[in-house]
Amino acid sequence: MNMSERTDDRPSWDEYFLNIAEVVSSRSTCPRRSVGAVLVRDRQILSTGYNGAPRGLPHCSEEGCLMQDGHCVRASHAEMNAIAQAALHGVRVEGATVYTTDKPCLICSKLLINAGIEKIVFTSDYPDPIADEMICEAGIEVVQIEK
């Protein structure tokens, strides 16, 4: 049986980890977008991340967003922070799945490819055709689950 299929009233594994990503997103400190990411391998959480300023620096919620070309550049993205958190604690993420509330942007997609992520599961679309092309070329499985 596919691990994404429901067998009873419980959520599928994909829904379960996406629900956790949603809770992680509640820690976001950028008011423009709340994003959460969970790195998982063998149904075990390896790391989590949400969008917010780099460690020790002021957050958007404290200083306001730092805007450049229509994007807040003060906050690091959730996927970046999940990978950084894993690296900080010596956790290998190769072969993992990332569950994220929003489809990864181009920069996060490149980081996920380089980190060896094998699957991306997300809820909200973030249109970025170049990111889509790179993810496809890298052979990463992509699944959107609408809530």
C-alpha positions in Angstrom: 0.0 0.0 0.0 1.2 3.5 -0.8 2.3 5.4 2.3 0.2 8.4 1.2 -3.0 6.4 1.2 -5.5 6.6 4.0 -6.3 3.3 5.7 -8.8 4.7 8.3 -9.8 8.0 9.7 -6.3 9.0 10.5 -4.5 11.4 8.1 -2.1 9.9 5.6 1.6 10.3 6.4 1.8 13.2 3.8 -1.1 14.9 5.5 0.3 14.3 8.9 3.7 15.9 8.1 2.0 18.8 6.2 -0.1 19.5 9.3 3.2 19.7 11.3 4.6 22.0 8.7 1.6 24.2 9.1 2.2 24.4 12.9 5.8 25.1 12.3 4.8 28.0 10.1 3.1 29.6 13.1 6.6 30.5 14.4 7.3 32.7 11.3 8.4 36.2 12.1 7.7 37.7 8.7 4.2 39.1 8.4 4.3 38.9 4.6 4.2 35.1 4.4 4.2 32.4 7.1 5.9 29.3 5.8 6.9 26.1 7.6 9.1 23.2 6.4 9.7 19.7 7.9 12.5 17.4 6.7 11.5 13.7 7.1 13.2 10.4 6.3 11.7 7.0 7.2 8.7 8.7 8.8 11.0 10.4 11.3 11.3 14.2 11.6 14.9 15.3 11.0 14.6 19.0 11.2 12.1 21.9 10.9 12.3 25.5 9.8 10.2 28.5 9.4 10.8 31.9 7.7 12.6 34.4 9.9 15.7 36.4 10.3 19.1 34.7 10.6 20.1 33.6 14.1 20.7 36.6 16.4 19.5 39.3 14.0 16.3 41.3 14.3 13.1 39.8 12.9 10.7 41.5 10.5 8.2 41.4 13.4 10.7 43.6 15.4 12.2 45.9 12.7 9.8 45.6 9.7 10.4 43.9 6.5 13.5 44.7 4.5 12.2 44.9 0.9 14.1 44.5 -2.3 12.4 43.9 -5.7 9.1 43.2 -4.0 10.5 40.5 -1.7 11.4 40.6 2.0 15.1 39.9 2.2 15.4 40.1 6.0 13.9 36.6 6.4 15.5 33.3 5.5 13.1 30.9 4.0 11.7 27.9 5.8 13.5 25.3 3.7 16.8 27.1 4.1 16.3 27.2 7.9 15.4 23.5 8.0 18.5 22.6 6.1 20.7 24.9 8.3 19.2 23.5 11.5 20.0 20.0 10.4 23.5 21.0 9.5 24.0 22.8 12.8 23.2 19.6 14.6 25.0 17.2 12.2 21.8 15.6 10.8 22.1 14.1 7.4 19.2 15.0 5.1 20.1 13.1 2.0 17.2 11.0 0.8 14.7 13.0 2.8 11.3 14.4 1.9 10.6 18.1 2.6 7.0 18.9 3.6 6.4 22.6 3.2 3.4 24.9 3.3 4.5 26.6 0.1 6.1 25.3 -3.0 9.9 26.1 -2.8 11.3 29.2 -4.6 14.3 28.9 -7.0 16.9 29.5 -4.3 15.3 27.0 -1.9 14.9 24.5 -4.8 18.6 24.7 -5.6 19.4 24.1 -1.9 17.1 21.1 -1.7 18.6 19.6 -4.8 22.1 20.1 -3.4 21.1 18.6 0.0 19.9 15.4 -1.8 16.2 15.8 -1.1 14.2 13.2 -3.0 10.6 14.4 -2.6 8.8 17.7 -2.1 5.3 17.8 -0.7 3.5 21.1 -0.4 0.1 22.7 -0.1 0.2 26.2 -1.6 1.6 26.9 -5.0 4.4 29.4 -5.5 4.8 29.9 -9.2 8.4 29.7 -10.3 8.9 28.0 -13.7 12.7 28.0 -13.4 12.5 26.3 -10.0 10.0 23.8 -11.5 12.4 23.0 -14.4 15.4 22.5 -12.1 13.4 20.2 -9.7 12.2 18.2 -12.7 15.8 17.9 -14.2 17.0 16.8 -10.8 14.4 14.0 -10.7 12.8 15.1 -7.5 9.3 13.9 -7.0 6.8 16.7 -6.4 3.4 16.3 -4.8 0.8 19.0 -4.2 -1.9 18.2 -1.6 -4.6 20.8 -1.5 -6.2 21.6 1.8 
